[in-house]
Amino acid sequence: MERIQNIDQENSLEDKFLIIAHSQGNFFAEDIFNQLPESIQQRTRILAFSPFTNFQGISSDKYDYLLREDDFPNRLKNLPAIAVPEDQHNLPSWPGNSLLSFFPGDRDSHKIENYLDINQYPQGSQEDLLVEESFEQAKVKIQELLNFDSGVYQDEQIIDPGFEDSSSDSFFGFPIEDNNDIFSGISNLIRTYAKTLYIVYGKLSDSYDF
């Protein structure tokens, strides 16, 4: 929250901010948004992957989400502590999952790379087509979320998002290559519209790694 405010003040520009969150990280994204000054909230959007929250109190035009039919939040949506967006799932199930089984298929459905990493499966396989679908939907949703007038009518300099290890050749464990890294298409699209990207993610257990 402080970084967003500092960047906004340092540039004296009405930047657009996009928070991308996964799993329980959406609770943190929701909290960050709610603590931002109203002037920045108006220019901040959230893209939620596999959210456990329905972002109550946040206007529906300020967030969007991607959720598989068999992913944990959609499967557990009837529990009191789980609140997924009103439309519930908007992506099909991951192959091989059984509606009566929580492991291991659900973990595959929940993994962020199975929403975004378009290079990990053989081309044309069922898994490849499902990842490609969610990846393309993510790009569309980012464009729709950021398609609003921020009030800026001058050329703006792209701000370094300032990840702690910007020199690393990996990003949350995913290899980064010039032409085909997991976030290349999305990050390039974001840079067209937004000045800062925060990714917030959570784990279901200590043994569940991205």
N, C-alpha and C positions, 0 to 999 in steps of 0.2 A: 504494500500500500504506500509506504514511504517512497519507494523507488519511483512508482508511477507519479506521485505528487512532485518529487524532485525533478523528474524529467520534464513534466509539464511546466514547472516554474522556470527551469533553466532555458527552455527554448522559447518561452513566451509565445507559443503557438497553440492553437486548439487541435492538438494531435488526437488521433483515434487510437484507442487501446483495445487489444484483443487478448483475452485470457483463454487458453486452451487447457482443459482439465480432463483427467481420466479417473474413473472409479471414485474412491472416497475423496480424491483431490477436489472433486466438485463441491464438497462442503467448504473447503478452504477458499475456492474461487468465489463461492456465494458470499462468504464472510468478508473477503477482500472487497468485493463489489459494494456490499452494504455499508462498509466503513469509509468508502471514498466520498469526498465532497460531491454534492449534487452536480456541480458544474462539470466534474470529471465523469460521474456516472452517466451523464447524458452522452458521453463520447466513448463509453466502454461497452464492449460486448463480450459474451462468453460462448465458446463452443465446447459442449460437454460430450465426452465419450463415456458411455456406460455409466450414466449418473445414478446415484442413489437418492438424489434430491430433486424436487420439482421446482426449485428456486422460488418458493413462495414469497410474494411481496416484490419480486422483480418482474417488470413488464415483459410480456412474452416476445416483444420485438427486440429485446436486448439479449436474448440467448437462443441457441438452437442446440440440437443434440443428435447423436447417433447411438442406437441401441439395438443389439441383436435380439431376436425373439427368445433365444434360449440362454441369454446372458443372465448373470446373477440378479441384477436389479429387476429385470422384467419377470423372472421366475419367482422372486420373493416379494413382489409388489403388494401382496395382500397382508404382509406383516405390518404391525403398527409403526415400526421404526423406518419402514421403507416408503419413500414417496417418489415415484418416477414421474416424468412429465405426462401431461394428460393424455397425449396421443399414444403413450406407451411405445412399444418397439416400432422401429421403422426400417429394420433390416432383417433379412431372413436368418434362419438358424445356421450354425456352423455344422458342416457335415459330420455324421457319425454320432451326434448327440441323441440321447434318449430323454424324453420328457420325465422319465422316472429316475434318472440318474444324475447326480451332481458332479461326479468325477469319472474320468478326467476331462470329458468333452467340454464341460462348462468353463473350465480354466482356459481351454483353447479359444472358446468363444469370447472370453473376457479380455484376453491379452490385447494390449494396444497395438502390437505389431500385426495382429490379425484384423485390425481395422485400417492400418495405414501402410504396412510394408509390402509394397507391390512387387518386390523382387525375390521374396523368399521361397515361393512355390513354383513348380514347373509351369511354364506358360500354357494356358488353356485348361489347366486342372480346375476342379470345382473350387478348391481353396483359392487359387489364383483369381478366379472370376469374382468370388465373393469379396476378396480384399480390394480388387480393382473397383468394384461397385461402391464400397464404402469410401475408398480414397477419392473417387470422383464426386461422390455426394458431399464429402468434406470440403472440397474445393468450391463447389456450388454454394454451400452454406456459408463459408467464409465470405465469399463475394456478396451474398445477400445480406449478411450481418453488417458488413462494412459499407454497404451502399447507401450512405446517408451523408448529408451535407454537414461537415464539421465546422463550417464557417471560415475555412482557410482558403484564400484565393491567391496564394503565392507559392513559388517553388520552395520545397522544404527538403532539408538534408536528412538522409536516412540516419537514424541513431543506432549505434551498436547496442543490441539487446543486452550485452554484458553478462553472458553466461560465465560461470566461475572458471570453466576450463575451455576457453574459446579456441585454444591451440590443439585441443585433443582431436584425434581422428575417429572418435566415436561420440555418439549422442544418446544418452540413456542406454548404452550398450549396443546401439545399432551402428554399423560401420557407415562412415560418411565418405562418399565419393562425389566427384564433381557432377556427374550426370545422372546418378540413379540412387542417391541416398533416400532414406525413408521419408524425410521431410522436405526434399528439394522442391517438389511441385507446390506444396502448401506454403513453405517459407517464401518462395519467390512471389506467390500470389499475395501473401501477407505484406511483403515489403512494398508492394504496389500501393497499398492502402494505409497500412498501419506503421507506427514508429516503434512500438514495443510489443514483444511477444513474451508472455509468461506461460510456462507449462507446469501444471500442478498435477501430481499423480499420487496414488495411494496403493497400498498393498493389502491383500486379504489376509496374508499370513507371512511369517518370516521366511517360509520356504518358497513363496511365490514371487519370482523375480521376473522383471521385464527384460 
